Structures are given as structure tokens and as C-alpha cells.
Amino acid sequence: MIIKPNPKQILLVDDDPLNLKLLTHYLEEAHYAYVACQDGQRAWNYLQQHPDRFFVVLSDRVMPRLHGLQLWAQMQLKKLNIPLILFSGEASKEERCEAFKQGIYDFFYKPISKELLLILLKKIERQRLYY
């Protein structure tokens, strides 16, 4: 687990080391702090211990132990008001629709474009200023 302190924290969850490295590179270049976990269960354990630390969760959809939508379900049970962005190497239209029905913030296919990711993070930051 990698932890970088900063007021703008992102919880990043992916079991794919190459994608995790790419995303952490994007976040570091944009001066975002993050906690990176390689599976959903570790992310959930960390999130339970530090529920107020994050303004967004970026998670892979398919992972061992606890996948992205299971992580989201746990967050909802605990009433954590943190947006979740899912990403996946592949997902059907039905799978994406189901994720949106469950209340996720957004869904992207891997690899995520740096420009799109940073625009989305800025949008979430602006929205959270008004809550």
C-alpha cells in the first residue's frame, strides 16, 4: 500500500500492477495525494479506518476478494458519501447500466485517458465544495 499525504486524497484500487502504476503516475503529475490498494478488501479495510480522508474512490470493476461493486455496496451500507468511479478492461452495456443503477459516479474502460480522468476529478472537487 502506498500513502501520500495531502488534503486532496483519492483511494485508488486495482489488482493490475501496470494500470495501477499508470494511474498513480497521472495522479502524481497532477499533484493529487492517493492511497493505492491492490484489491478491494484492502481498500475497504483502509476506508473503514479512514472514512473522512477521501473525496473519491477510483476502483477496478473486477478484482479478487472484493470487486468494485461489492466495495460500493459496503460503502453504501456504511453511508459513506464518497463518489465511486469504476473502470474495467471490458464490460457489457448491461453491466455498465447495472453499475449506474447502483449509484456509481462514472464508469470508464481501461486504459483511462489522463485528460478525461483529471477533468472528472476537478468536476468532483467542484461539486463537493457545495455539499
MOQUI-V507005 format. One record per helix or strand of 3 or more residues. SS is the DSSP state (hx for helix, st for strand). FROM is the first residue (numbers start at 1). TO is the last residue. Records with the same first field share a line. If there is no record, write none. Layout:
BEGIN
SS = FROM-TO + FROM-TO
END
This chain:
BEGIN
st = 9-13 + 33-37 + 56-60 + 83-88 + 106-109
hx = 17-29 + 40-49 + 68-77 + 93-101 + 114-129
END
